[in-house]
Amino acid sequence: MSECPYFIGIAGNIGVGKTTMTDIIARRFGWRAFYESVIDNPYLEDFYLDMKRWSFNLQIYFLSHRFRSHKQMTECNIATVQDRTIYEDVEIFARNLYEMGNMSQRDWDNYRALFEIMTSYLKKPDLIIYLRASVDTLLTRIKKRSRGFERDISPEYIYMLNLSYDRWIKEDQSRNKVLVIETDQFDVFRDQDKLERVLNQIRDICP
C-alpha cells in the first residue's frame, strides 16, 4: 500500500458488520482504525426506551465523538479507516428521527447548523464503503450480538434507516467515491474469496 494517508469510511445500517470490516481492513493494510462509541455511549439505552426524549442528546453525543475522531484522523498523518462516518449522523440518523417526528424542528435546525459548521473544517473520505443488507438480515445480526439496549429495536426503524441509506448513497455517488457491498449472502469469516475480491477493489482505489 502507498504511504499516502488514505481515509476510508465504513458506512451502513445498525448490525450490518461495519466494525468487523473496519477490523479486517485495518489489519490487512496496516491502517489505524477509529471506532464508533456504542458500548460506552451514555445515551443509547435511554434513547431506545424513549426516542423522542433523547434523540437530540444522542445525536449531539455522536456528533461530538465523531468530530473528535475525524480531527484525530486528519492530524495523525497515517492511513485510517473509520467505523461509521460523521456524514451518516445528519443524513441518516438525525434526518430520520426528524422525519419520524422524534426530533423537533427547532432541534433539527440547530443540529444541522452545528453539523455544517463542524464538517466544513474536515477532510472528506477518499472512499466510502457502504455495507448493505436487508431488514431481515440486519435484525438477525442484531439479535445474534445480543446487546441489551437493542433488544426491542423495531423493524420499522431499521427499514426507515435502510431507505435513508439508499437515498444518501445514490446522491453521494455523484460527489464521492463509493463502493457498495451487498452483505446478505456475504460472511466475511467464511467467504474468503469474496473478501479478497473486496480487499482488492479497495487496493485498486487506494493503491
N, C-alpha and C positions, 0 to 999 in steps of 0.2 A: 504493500500500500504506500501511497505517496506520503511525504511528510507534511503536505498541506493540511491545515487544521479543518477538516470537513466537519460539518454539523448536520446530523441526521435526526429527524424527529419521528418517533413511532406513534401513529395515531390509530384510534379505534375505540369501539364501544366497551362498556364495562364487561370484563370477563373474556375478552377476545384473545388475550395472550400477549399483551404489549410487554409486560415485564420479562417474560420468558424470551421473547425475541430480542429485547434490549440486552439481556444477558449473553445470548448467543453471539450477537454482532460485536459486543464489547470484547468477548473472549477471542473470537476469531481474528479480529482486526487489531486487537491491542488498543482499542479506544477507551476513553473514560466514559462510564455510564452515570447518568443522572436519573434518579427515580422519583416517581410521584409519591407525595406524602399521603398514605392511606391508613396504615395501621395506627400511626401516631397522630392522626387527624382528630382534633378535639370536637369537631362539629358533625362528623359523619353519622354517628348513631342517632343524635338528636334530629338531624336532617331527615333521615329515613322514617322517623316517627312523626314528623310534622314539617313537611317540605315548605309550606307557605311561611311558617315562622322562621325557619333557619336558612332559607335559600340564599339570601343576601350575605349573611355571615359566612356561610360555607364558601361561596364564590369569591369573596374577598380574601379568605384564607388561602384558597388555591392560587389566586392571582398573585398574592404576595410571595408565596412559596415558589411558584414557577418563575416569577420575575427574578428572584434571588438566584435560582439555579441557572437561568438563562444568562444572567450577568456573569456568573462564575464561568460558564462555558465560553463566553466571549473572551474573558480575561486569561484563561488558563493556557491559551495558545497551543492546544493539542486537539486532535480529532475527538469528537464527542458524539454520543448517541443519547437521546432523551426519551424517557418513558412518558409519553403524552406531552404535547406541545401547549404553549401558552395560548395559541390561537383557538384551540378547541374550547377553552374556557368561555370565551364570548360567543363564538359561532355555533357551538353545540349546546353546552350545558346552561349557561346563563340565558341565552336566547330561548331555549326550550322551556325553561322554568317561567320565563316571562310570557311566552305564548300559551302555556298551560294555565296561566293565572296564578302561579305560585310565586311570582315576583312582581311587585307593583311597578307602575310606570315610572314613578319617582326613583325607585331603587335601580331599575333597568337603565334609565338615562344616566344616573350617577355612576353606575358600574361601567357602562360603555365609555363614558367620557374619560374615566380613570384609565381604563384599558388602552384607549387610543393614545393617551399621553405617554404611558409607560412603554408601549411597544414601539413608539416612534424612535426610541433610543436603542432598540435591539436589532441584531443581525438576524435575518430570516434563515431558516434551514436551507441547506443545499439540496436536500431531498426529504420529502415526507413519504414515509411508508405507511400506507393505510391498510390495516388488517381488517378484513370484512367478514362477517358471519351472520347467519340468520338468527332470528329471535330464539328459536328453539335451541340452536347450538349454544348461544350465549347463556340462556337460562340453565342449560345442563352444566356448563362450565362453572357458572356462578355457584350453583348448588354443590358441585364437586369440591370447590375450595373452602366451603363451609365457614364463611365469615359471618358472624352473628348478626351484624348490622345490615347485611344484605339478605337476610332470611326472608323478609316479606316484600322484597322488591317486585314491582308489578310488571307483567309482560307488556302492558300498555306503555309504561315508562321506557322500557328498553326499545320497544317498537318506535316510539317517537324519536328517541335518540338515533336510531338507525336511519330514519328518514332525514334527520338533520345532518348526519354524517354524509349520506349520499349526496345531498344538496350542496354541502360545503365542498366536498371533493370535486364534484363536477364543475363548480365555479372556480376552484383553486387550480385546476389542471391547466387553465389558460394563462395562469400567472407564475406558477412554480412547478418544479419537477415533482411529480407524484408517481409512486409505484403502488399499484393496488394489488393486494394478495388476498385471494379468496381462501378462507381457512375452514370452511365447513368440513371438507374431507382432507384436511391437512393436519397431521400430527407431527410436530417438529421432532419428537423423540423417536418416531418410527419411520417417517418418510424421509430418509436421509437423502435420497436422490433429488427430491423436490426441494429440500432445504438447500442443497448445494447449488441448485439452479437459481434459487432466490439470492443466495450469497454472491453468486457470480454476476447476477444482474446489478447488485449493489456495487460490486467491484468495477463493473463496466462504467457505471455512472460516476463513481468516486475512485478513480484508478490510483 
